[in-house]
């Protein structure tokens, strides 16, 4: 049985509207309205369309059905997240005094895919003699756009879609017609932005000192013995606390658990990924939306880097300009 109602948090960060609002789910959206998706909803006296986050779908409502407004649409690119993320947002609201919408924006992905781009190339299929004969025919018929494209392909055999449409100013309709005539072939592939790879090769895994390895072993051994008490890592700036954190993350990943690192600036999340072999590709995979194993999130004055499954480690790194000259 499909559920008819949804509780929605409106994308307005104000205490007066920091509560769920009930909406009817129209039949056409019954399969796509699920907890966590972003929707467009009529809001207020003027029924202005605003963005909202669905936090629950249900088969009953506190208000008469005829008085409730309908969800207008589901925003494209949204994906059903884990219900645990919505529970986490509610906990963050309670624990840190934020609004629910701020907490939801922190834990829920804005889009299912990031950085995806289609790349096209154009390949000439004809032999040289056939190409020259066709070029002469185009010149007689004053088909200038086709002739420009064909001359470029005679010189290079394969060119990019951008070169044809932007530099040569050949309309896409002309390219489609030549492809249907068997003159050329358009190849398409999906490419992903990967700024991490442009930042140099990953550094080699560092060998921990005796004290560092002792700290890692002690924390992991305590965890294996079901000891969940928090541990404090204390050391001056540059003493290698971050390497201990990363070694603990690796240890928890091998145990199939989750780790979170809070750092002073969100920009340092990528730097942290480069500090350990293997982190870069996984962070890049998350940016493409192809896996849920690694996610990058935001919190106030902190960057979060975490894996899925059950929580295990949370490390907090203080900025280097700590006035005490120490870090924890």
BALOBA-1460 file (C-alpha; in Angstrom, 3 decimals):
// residues 328
<rec num="1" residu="x" x="0.000" y="0.000" z="0.000"/>
<rec num="2" residu="x" x="1.426" y="3.347" z="-1.097"/>
<rec num="3" residu="x" x="1.642" y="6.064" z="1.527"/>
<rec num="4" residu="x" x="-0.281" y="9.259" z="0.884"/>
<rec num="5" residu="x" x="1.405" y="11.862" z="3.077"/>
<rec num="6" residu="x" x="4.879" y="13.292" z="3.587"/>
<rec num="7" residu="x" x="6.444" y="15.351" z="6.337"/>
<rec num="8" residu="x" x="8.688" y="17.982" z="4.796"/>
<rec num="9" residu="x" x="11.276" y="20.383" z="6.228"/>
<rec num="10" residu="x" x="11.196" y="23.648" z="4.251"/>
<rec num="11" residu="x" x="14.502" y="25.094" z="3.090"/>
<rec num="12" residu="x" x="14.225" y="28.211" z="5.255"/>
<rec num="13" residu="x" x="16.657" y="28.536" z="8.134"/>
<rec num="14" residu="x" x="14.387" y="30.255" z="10.642"/>
<rec num="15" residu="x" x="13.139" y="29.060" z="14.000"/>
<rec num="16" residu="x" x="9.494" y="29.857" z="13.181"/>
<rec num="17" residu="x" x="9.421" y="27.328" z="10.358"/>
<rec num="18" residu="x" x="11.889" y="24.860" z="11.852"/>
<rec num="19" residu="x" x="9.388" y="22.003" z="11.991"/>
<rec num="20" residu="x" x="7.922" y="19.443" z="9.588"/>
<rec num="21" residu="x" x="4.963" y="20.439" z="7.403"/>
<rec num="22" residu="x" x="2.469" y="17.895" z="6.103"/>
<rec num="23" residu="x" x="1.874" y="17.481" z="2.356"/>
<rec num="24" residu="x" x="-0.145" y="15.121" z="0.220"/>
<rec num="25" residu="x" x="1.784" y="12.897" z="-2.180"/>
<rec num="26" residu="x" x="0.161" y="12.977" z="-5.634"/>
<rec num="27" residu="x" x="-0.312" y="9.663" z="-7.406"/>
<rec num="28" residu="x" x="2.223" y="10.580" z="-10.101"/>
<rec num="29" residu="x" x="4.949" y="10.975" z="-7.442"/>
<rec num="30" residu="x" x="4.000" y="8.021" z="-5.252"/>
<rec num="31" residu="x" x="7.051" y="5.979" z="-6.259"/>
<rec num="32" residu="x" x="9.606" y="8.802" z="-6.111"/>
<rec num="33" residu="x" x="8.774" y="10.577" z="-2.839"/>
<rec num="34" residu="x" x="10.899" y="8.852" z="-0.194"/>
<rec num="35" residu="x" x="12.661" y="10.064" z="2.963"/>
<rec num="36" residu="x" x="15.645" y="12.254" z="2.134"/>
<rec num="37" residu="x" x="14.710" y="13.400" z="-1.366"/>
<rec num="38" residu="x" x="14.434" y="17.095" z="-2.210"/>
<rec num="39" residu="x" x="11.060" y="18.303" z="-3.428"/>
<rec num="40" residu="x" x="9.373" y="21.471" z="-4.624"/>
<rec num="41" residu="x" x="6.399" y="22.412" z="-2.462"/>
<rec num="42" residu="x" x="3.904" y="25.296" z="-2.411"/>
<rec num="43" residu="x" x="4.524" y="27.222" z="0.785"/>
<rec num="44" residu="x" x="2.862" y="30.115" z="2.526"/>
<rec num="45" residu="x" x="-0.224" y="32.148" z="1.645"/>
<rec num="46" residu="x" x="1.055" y="32.821" z="-1.858"/>
<rec num="47" residu="x" x="1.918" y="29.173" z="-2.512"/>
<rec num="48" residu="x" x="5.428" y="30.126" z="-3.563"/>
<rec num="49" residu="x" x="7.338" y="27.046" z="-4.703"/>
<rec num="50" residu="x" x="10.167" y="26.318" z="-2.284"/>
<rec num="51" residu="x" x="12.646" y="23.498" z="-1.859"/>
<rec num="52" residu="x" x="12.084" y="21.064" z="0.983"/>
<rec num="53" residu="x" x="13.454" y="17.800" z="2.325"/>
<rec num="54" residu="x" x="11.171" y="14.834" z="2.918"/>
<rec num="55" residu="x" x="11.925" y="13.355" z="6.337"/>
<rec num="56" residu="x" x="9.059" y="10.849" z="6.532"/>
<rec num="57" residu="x" x="6.297" y="9.322" z="4.450"/>
<rec num="58" residu="x" x="3.223" y="8.018" z="6.201"/>
<rec num="59" residu="x" x="-0.315" y="6.731" z="5.563"/>
<rec num="60" residu="x" x="-1.982" y="9.063" z="8.056"/>
<rec num="61" residu="x" x="-2.045" y="12.778" z="8.787"/>
<rec num="62" residu="x" x="-2.942" y="15.010" z="11.709"/>
<rec num="63" residu="x" x="-4.815" y="17.377" z="9.376"/>
<rec num="64" residu="x" x="-7.826" y="16.851" z="7.085"/>
<rec num="65" residu="x" x="-6.679" y="15.621" z="3.683"/>
<rec num="66" residu="x" x="-8.640" y="18.265" z="1.773"/>
<rec num="67" residu="x" x="-6.823" y="21.069" z="3.602"/>
<rec num="68" residu="x" x="-3.342" y="19.809" z="2.773"/>
<rec num="69" residu="x" x="-1.315" y="20.997" z="-0.199"/>
<rec num="70" residu="x" x="0.285" y="18.614" z="-2.686"/>
<rec num="71" residu="x" x="3.981" y="18.175" z="-3.358"/>
<rec num="72" residu="x" x="4.677" y="19.815" z="-6.704"/>
<rec num="73" residu="x" x="7.665" y="17.792" z="-7.919"/>
<rec num="74" residu="x" x="10.762" y="15.826" z="-6.956"/>
<rec num="75" residu="x" x="14.002" y="17.614" z="-7.821"/>
<rec num="76" residu="x" x="16.172" y="15.743" z="-10.336"/>
<rec num="77" residu="x" x="19.476" y="14.311" z="-9.209"/>
<rec num="78" residu="x" x="18.289" y="13.387" z="-5.734"/>
<rec num="79" residu="x" x="18.733" y="9.916" z="-4.350"/>
<rec num="80" residu="x" x="17.218" y="8.122" z="-1.415"/>
<rec num="81" residu="x" x="19.731" y="8.210" z="1.454"/>
<rec num="82" residu="x" x="19.944" y="6.045" z="4.498"/>
<rec num="83" residu="x" x="17.269" y="6.759" z="7.100"/>
<rec num="84" residu="x" x="20.137" y="6.923" z="9.579"/>
<rec num="85" residu="x" x="21.273" y="10.217" z="8.036"/>
<rec num="86" residu="x" x="17.941" y="11.828" z="8.841"/>
<rec num="87" residu="x" x="18.169" y="10.508" z="12.388"/>
<rec num="88" residu="x" x="21.700" y="11.932" z="12.538"/>
<rec num="89" residu="x" x="20.405" y="15.339" z="11.404"/>
<rec num="90" residu="x" x="17.774" y="15.319" z="14.146"/>
<rec num="91" residu="x" x="20.478" y="14.489" z="16.703"/>
<rec num="92" residu="x" x="22.684" y="17.312" z="15.412"/>
<rec num="93" residu="x" x="19.814" y="19.765" z="15.742"/>
<rec num="94" residu="x" x="19.263" y="18.727" z="19.341"/>
<rec num="95" residu="x" x="22.925" y="18.500" z="20.286"/>
<rec num="96" residu="x" x="24.277" y="21.651" z="18.630"/>
<rec num="97" residu="x" x="21.269" y="23.958" z="18.547"/>
<rec num="98" residu="x" x="21.088" y="24.233" z="14.770"/>
<rec num="99" residu="x" x="17.926" y="24.255" z="12.708"/>
<rec num="100" residu="x" x="16.798" y="21.002" z="11.131"/>
<rec num="101" residu="x" x="17.355" y="22.325" z="7.609"/>
<rec num="102" residu="x" x="20.971" y="23.228" z="8.436"/>
<rec num="103" residu="x" x="21.559" y="19.738" z="9.818"/>
<rec num="104" residu="x" x="19.931" y="18.089" z="6.796"/>
<rec num="105" residu="x" x="22.068" y="20.081" z="4.377"/>
<rec num="106" residu="x" x="25.129" y="18.906" z="6.266"/>
<rec num="107" residu="x" x="24.398" y="15.180" z="6.097"/>
<rec num="108" residu="x" x="22.368" y="14.742" z="2.911"/>
<rec num="109" residu="x" x="23.976" y="14.884" z="-0.554"/>
<rec num="110" residu="x" x="22.691" y="17.725" z="-2.715"/>
<rec num="111" residu="x" x="22.994" y="15.612" z="-5.857"/>
<rec num="112" residu="x" x="23.380" y="11.969" z="-6.628"/>
<rec num="113" residu="x" x="26.229" y="12.596" z="-9.081"/>
<rec num="114" residu="x" x="28.916" y="15.229" z="-9.116"/>
<rec num="115" residu="x" x="31.280" y="16.316" z="-11.806"/>
<rec num="116" residu="x" x="29.914" y="14.075" z="-14.553"/>
<rec num="117" residu="x" x="30.365" y="15.353" z="-18.094"/>
<rec num="118" residu="x" x="29.780" y="13.769" z="-21.494"/>
<rec num="119" residu="x" x="32.610" y="14.098" z="-23.987"/>
<rec num="120" residu="x" x="32.040" y="13.638" z="-27.708"/>
<rec num="121" residu="x" x="34.404" y="13.152" z="-30.601"/>
<rec num="122" residu="x" x="33.781" y="12.975" z="-34.338"/>
<rec num="123" residu="x" x="35.545" y="10.406" z="-36.528"/>
<rec num="124" residu="x" x="35.686" y="10.425" z="-40.332"/>
<rec num="125" residu="x" x="34.615" y="7.074" z="-41.812"/>
<rec num="126" residu="x" x="35.274" y="7.640" z="-45.538"/>
<rec num="127" residu="x" x="38.472" y="6.861" z="-47.409"/>
<rec num="128" residu="x" x="40.537" y="9.709" z="-48.883"/>
<rec num="129" residu="x" x="39.201" y="9.380" z="-52.425"/>
<rec num="130" residu="x" x="35.575" y="9.300" z="-51.241"/>
<rec num="131" residu="x" x="36.189" y="12.272" z="-48.951"/>
<rec num="132" residu="x" x="37.696" y="14.397" z="-51.744"/>
<rec num="133" residu="x" x="34.795" y="13.554" z="-54.062"/>
<rec num="134" residu="x" x="32.252" y="14.488" z="-51.366"/>
<rec num="135" residu="x" x="34.117" y="17.735" z="-50.597"/>
<rec num="136" residu="x" x="33.959" y="18.753" z="-54.257"/>
<rec num="137" residu="x" x="30.231" y="18.013" z="-54.290"/>
<rec num="138" residu="x" x="29.688" y="20.140" z="-51.173"/>
<rec num="139" residu="x" x="31.649" y="22.996" z="-52.704"/>
<rec num="140" residu="x" x="29.484" y="22.931" z="-55.841"/>
<rec num="141" residu="x" x="26.333" y="23.013" z="-53.700"/>
<rec num="142" residu="x" x="27.743" y="25.787" z="-51.469"/>
<rec num="143" residu="x" x="27.318" y="23.627" z="-48.338"/>
<rec num="144" residu="x" x="29.892" y="25.678" z="-46.465"/>
<rec num="145" residu="x" x="29.323" y="24.319" z="-42.938"/>
<rec num="146" residu="x" x="29.564" y="20.704" z="-44.119"/>
<rec num="147" residu="x" x="32.636" y="21.543" z="-46.175"/>
<rec num="148" residu="x" x="34.416" y="23.168" z="-43.220"/>
<rec num="149" residu="x" x="33.799" y="20.091" z="-41.098"/>
<rec num="150" residu="x" x="34.869" y="17.678" z="-43.810"/>
<rec num="151" residu="x" x="38.094" y="19.587" z="-44.526"/>
<rec num="152" residu="x" x="38.969" y="19.538" z="-40.830"/>
<rec num="153" residu="x" x="38.319" y="15.782" z="-40.672"/>
<rec num="154" residu="x" x="40.443" y="15.251" z="-43.801"/>
<rec num="155" residu="x" x="43.338" y="16.839" z="-41.932"/>
<rec num="156" residu="x" x="42.845" y="15.153" z="-38.549"/>
<rec num="157" residu="x" x="40.450" y="12.191" z="-39.056"/>
<rec num="158" residu="x" x="39.104" y="12.684" z="-35.490"/>
<rec num="159" residu="x" x="38.198" y="15.969" z="-33.813"/>
<rec num="160" residu="x" x="36.353" y="16.934" z="-30.643"/>
<rec num="161" residu="x" x="32.690" y="17.917" z="-30.619"/>
<rec num="162" residu="x" x="33.653" y="21.316" z="-29.201"/>
<rec num="163" residu="x" x="36.053" y="21.962" z="-32.073"/>
<rec num="164" residu="x" x="33.315" y="21.230" z="-34.598"/>
<rec num="165" residu="x" x="30.489" y="23.166" z="-32.974"/>
<rec num="166" residu="x" x="32.398" y="26.089" z="-31.423"/>
<rec num="167" residu="x" x="35.535" y="26.686" z="-33.481"/>
<rec num="168" residu="x" x="34.144" y="25.605" z="-36.858"/>
<rec num="169" residu="x" x="30.595" y="26.737" z="-35.954"/>
<rec num="170" residu="x" x="28.981" y="23.644" z="-37.472"/>
<rec num="171" residu="x" x="25.387" y="23.102" z="-36.252"/>
<rec num="172" residu="x" x="24.667" y="19.816" z="-34.471"/>
<rec num="173" residu="x" x="21.920" y="19.124" z="-37.028"/>
<rec num="174" residu="x" x="24.549" y="19.095" z="-39.792"/>
<rec num="175" residu="x" x="26.699" y="16.656" z="-37.819"/>
<rec num="176" residu="x" x="23.694" y="14.385" z="-37.235"/>
<rec num="177" residu="x" x="22.845" y="14.400" z="-40.956"/>
<rec num="178" residu="x" x="26.393" y="13.485" z="-41.955"/>
<rec num="179" residu="x" x="26.388" y="10.695" z="-39.382"/>
<rec num="180" residu="x" x="23.124" y="9.288" z="-40.720"/>
<rec num="181" residu="x" x="24.647" y="9.393" z="-44.238"/>
<rec num="182" residu="x" x="27.581" y="7.280" z="-43.053"/>
<rec num="183" residu="x" x="30.164" y="10.031" z="-43.534"/>
<rec num="184" residu="x" x="31.255" y="10.236" z="-39.929"/>
<rec num="185" residu="x" x="30.704" y="8.678" z="-36.522"/>
<rec num="186" residu="x" x="30.047" y="10.505" z="-33.243"/>
<rec num="187" residu="x" x="31.588" y="8.801" z="-30.217"/>
<rec num="188" residu="x" x="30.376" y="9.676" z="-26.711"/>
<rec num="189" residu="x" x="31.970" y="8.869" z="-23.381"/>
<rec num="190" residu="x" x="31.393" y="9.983" z="-19.807"/>
<rec num="191" residu="x" x="34.252" y="11.825" z="-18.102"/>
<rec num="192" residu="x" x="34.505" y="12.914" z="-14.487"/>
<rec num="193" residu="x" x="36.258" y="15.908" z="-13.042"/>
<rec num="194" residu="x" x="39.088" y="14.744" z="-10.840"/>
<rec num="195" residu="x" x="40.953" y="17.746" z="-9.417"/>
<rec num="196" residu="x" x="42.638" y="15.510" z="-6.860"/>
<rec num="197" residu="x" x="44.739" y="13.787" z="-9.500"/>
<rec num="198" residu="x" x="46.140" y="17.138" z="-10.647"/>
<rec num="199" residu="x" x="47.657" y="17.776" z="-7.237"/>
<rec num="200" residu="x" x="50.572" y="15.364" z="-7.588"/>
<rec num="201" residu="x" x="51.152" y="11.772" z="-6.686"/>
<rec num="202" residu="x" x="50.183" y="10.356" z="-3.337"/>
<rec num="203" residu="x" x="52.831" y="10.422" z="-0.703"/>
<rec num="204" residu="x" x="54.237" y="7.125" z="0.433"/>
<rec num="205" residu="x" x="52.850" y="5.611" z="3.577"/>
<rec num="206" residu="x" x="54.962" y="6.836" z="6.462"/>
<rec num="207" residu="x" x="56.449" y="4.484" z="9.016"/>
<rec num="208" residu="x" x="55.127" y="5.302" z="12.451"/>
<rec num="209" residu="x" x="57.484" y="5.898" z="15.325"/>
<rec num="210" residu="x" x="57.477" y="3.535" z="18.278"/>
<rec num="211" residu="x" x="55.299" y="5.935" z="20.313"/>
<rec num="212" residu="x" x="52.882" y="6.482" z="17.424"/>
<rec num="213" residu="x" x="52.523" y="2.767" z="16.749"/>
<rec num="214" residu="x" x="52.014" y="2.149" z="20.441"/>
<rec num="215" residu="x" x="49.150" y="4.641" z="20.522"/>
<rec num="216" residu="x" x="47.540" y="3.047" z="17.452"/>
<rec num="217" residu="x" x="47.893" y="-0.485" z="18.793"/>
<rec num="218" residu="x" x="46.548" y="0.504" z="22.197"/>
<rec num="219" residu="x" x="43.402" y="2.121" z="20.790"/>
<rec num="220" residu="x" x="42.712" y="-0.662" z="18.284"/>
<rec num="221" residu="x" x="43.313" y="-3.405" z="20.860"/>
<rec num="222" residu="x" x="40.951" y="-1.689" z="23.300"/>
<rec num="223" residu="x" x="38.325" y="-1.479" z="20.558"/>
<rec num="224" residu="x" x="38.735" y="-5.174" z="19.755"/>
<rec num="225" residu="x" x="38.102" y="-5.905" z="23.427"/>
<rec num="226" residu="x" x="34.848" y="-3.909" z="23.278"/>
<rec num="227" residu="x" x="36.315" y="-0.971" z="25.234"/>
<rec num="228" residu="x" x="34.455" y="2.100" z="23.915"/>
<rec num="229" residu="x" x="35.951" y="4.714" z="26.207"/>
<rec num="230" residu="x" x="37.292" y="7.814" z="24.399"/>
<rec num="231" residu="x" x="41.052" y="8.185" z="23.926"/>
<rec num="232" residu="x" x="43.004" y="11.453" z="24.018"/>
<rec num="233" residu="x" x="46.041" y="11.864" z="21.769"/>
<rec num="234" residu="x" x="48.203" y="14.721" z="23.018"/>
<rec num="235" residu="x" x="51.263" y="16.198" z="21.354"/>
<rec num="236" residu="x" x="52.878" y="19.415" z="20.197"/>
<rec num="237" residu="x" x="52.448" y="20.739" z="16.675"/>
<rec num="238" residu="x" x="54.280" y="18.516" z="14.194"/>
<rec num="239" residu="x" x="54.518" y="15.539" z="16.518"/>
<rec num="240" residu="x" x="52.591" y="13.277" z="14.105"/>
<rec num="241" residu="x" x="49.098" y="13.130" z="15.559"/>
<rec num="242" residu="x" x="47.549" y="13.208" z="12.089"/>
<rec num="243" residu="x" x="49.509" y="10.104" z="11.075"/>
<rec num="244" residu="x" x="48.091" y="8.355" z="14.128"/>
<rec num="245" residu="x" x="44.568" y="9.383" z="13.117"/>
<rec num="246" residu="x" x="45.088" y="8.056" z="9.588"/>
<rec num="247" residu="x" x="46.503" y="4.775" z="10.867"/>
<rec num="248" residu="x" x="43.465" y="4.405" z="13.132"/>
<rec num="249" residu="x" x="41.159" y="5.098" z="10.181"/>
<rec num="250" residu="x" x="42.855" y="2.366" z="8.187"/>
<rec num="251" residu="x" x="42.526" y="-0.003" z="11.099"/>
<rec num="252" residu="x" x="38.818" y="0.691" z="11.433"/>
<rec num="253" residu="x" x="38.241" y="0.396" z="7.681"/>
<rec num="254" residu="x" x="39.835" y="-3.058" z="7.776"/>
<rec num="255" residu="x" x="37.392" y="-3.929" z="10.555"/>
<rec num="256" residu="x" x="34.484" y="-2.784" z="8.381"/>
<rec num="257" residu="x" x="33.738" y="0.192" z="10.624"/>
<rec num="258" residu="x" x="33.270" y="3.916" z="10.156"/>
<rec num="259" residu="x" x="35.650" y="6.775" z="10.934"/>
<rec num="260" residu="x" x="35.140" y="10.538" z="11.087"/>
<rec num="261" residu="x" x="37.852" y="13.200" z="11.174"/>
<rec num="262" residu="x" x="37.054" y="16.789" z="12.093"/>
<rec num="263" residu="x" x="39.601" y="19.277" z="10.778"/>
<rec num="264" residu="x" x="39.760" y="23.092" z="11.024"/>
<rec num="265" residu="x" x="38.925" y="23.795" z="7.363"/>
<rec num="266" residu="x" x="36.859" y="21.880" z="4.798"/>
<rec num="267" residu="x" x="39.580" y="22.531" z="2.186"/>
<rec num="268" residu="x" x="41.936" y="20.255" z="4.139"/>
<rec num="269" residu="x" x="39.697" y="17.243" z="3.453"/>
<rec num="270" residu="x" x="41.341" y="16.742" z="0.052"/>
<rec num="271" residu="x" x="44.789" y="17.211" z="1.612"/>
<rec num="272" residu="x" x="43.942" y="14.509" z="4.110"/>
<rec num="273" residu="x" x="42.959" y="12.183" z="1.271"/>
<rec num="274" residu="x" x="46.348" y="12.709" z="-0.347"/>
<rec num="275" residu="x" x="48.197" y="11.826" z="2.857"/>
<rec num="276" residu="x" x="47.347" y="8.131" z="2.588"/>
<rec num="277" residu="x" x="47.566" y="5.763" z="-0.414"/>
<rec num="278" residu="x" x="44.116" y="4.660" z="-1.585"/>
<rec num="279" residu="x" x="42.155" y="7.527" z="-0.039"/>
<rec num="280" residu="x" x="42.379" y="9.641" z="-3.189"/>
<rec num="281" residu="x" x="40.570" y="7.239" z="-5.514"/>
<rec num="282" residu="x" x="37.841" y="6.548" z="-2.952"/>
<rec num="283" residu="x" x="37.249" y="10.260" z="-2.351"/>
<rec num="284" residu="x" x="37.114" y="10.765" z="-6.120"/>
<rec num="285" residu="x" x="34.627" y="7.880" z="-6.428"/>
<rec num="286" residu="x" x="32.363" y="9.559" z="-3.888"/>
<rec num="287" residu="x" x="32.547" y="12.845" z="-5.809"/>
<rec num="288" residu="x" x="31.257" y="10.952" z="-8.850"/>
<rec num="289" residu="x" x="28.408" y="9.508" z="-6.805"/>
<rec num="290" residu="x" x="29.421" y="5.959" z="-7.697"/>
<rec num="291" residu="x" x="29.857" y="4.647" z="-4.173"/>
<rec num="292" residu="x" x="28.663" y="5.313" z="-0.681"/>
<rec num="293" residu="x" x="31.875" y="4.113" z="0.928"/>
<rec num="294" residu="x" x="33.439" y="7.546" z="1.355"/>
<rec num="295" residu="x" x="31.643" y="10.813" z="1.837"/>
<rec num="296" residu="x" x="32.781" y="14.377" z="2.379"/>
<rec num="297" residu="x" x="30.473" y="16.446" z="4.551"/>
<rec num="298" residu="x" x="30.478" y="19.821" z="6.220"/>
<rec num="299" residu="x" x="29.963" y="20.982" z="9.757"/>
<rec num="300" residu="x" x="30.521" y="24.356" z="11.357"/>
<rec num="301" residu="x" x="34.274" y="25.135" z="11.225"/>
<rec num="302" residu="x" x="35.002" y="21.506" z="10.470"/>
<rec num="303" residu="x" x="35.423" y="19.086" z="7.586"/>
<rec num="304" residu="x" x="34.147" y="15.545" z="7.924"/>
<rec num="305" residu="x" x="35.689" y="12.529" z="6.199"/>
<rec num="306" residu="x" x="33.883" y="9.307" z="6.907"/>
<rec num="307" residu="x" x="33.071" y="5.783" z="5.757"/>
<rec num="308" residu="x" x="29.822" y="3.893" z="5.827"/>
<rec num="309" residu="x" x="28.651" y="1.162" z="8.233"/>
<rec num="310" residu="x" x="28.875" y="1.426" z="12.014"/>
<rec num="311" residu="x" x="30.672" y="4.316" z="13.717"/>
<rec num="312" residu="x" x="33.948" y="3.639" z="15.442"/>
<rec num="313" residu="x" x="36.463" y="6.499" z="15.456"/>
<rec num="314" residu="x" x="36.135" y="10.268" z="15.692"/>
<rec num="315" residu="x" x="39.336" y="12.330" z="15.615"/>
<rec num="316" residu="x" x="39.517" y="16.097" z="16.126"/>
<rec num="317" residu="x" x="42.481" y="18.036" z="14.755"/>
<rec num="318" residu="x" x="43.194" y="21.537" z="16.067"/>
<rec num="319" residu="x" x="44.645" y="24.255" z="13.786"/>
<rec num="320" residu="x" x="48.373" y="24.811" z="13.635"/>
<rec num="321" residu="x" x="48.072" y="28.303" z="15.110"/>
<rec num="322" residu="x" x="46.811" y="26.861" z="18.391"/>
<rec num="323" residu="x" x="47.822" y="29.549" z="20.919"/>
<rec num="324" residu="x" x="48.875" y="26.877" z="23.401"/>
<rec num="325" residu="x" x="51.290" y="25.369" z="20.895"/>
<rec num="326" residu="x" x="49.637" y="22.014" z="21.463"/>
<rec num="327" residu="x" x="47.079" y="19.876" z="19.721"/>
<rec num="328" residu="x" x="44.617" y="17.173" z="20.638"/>
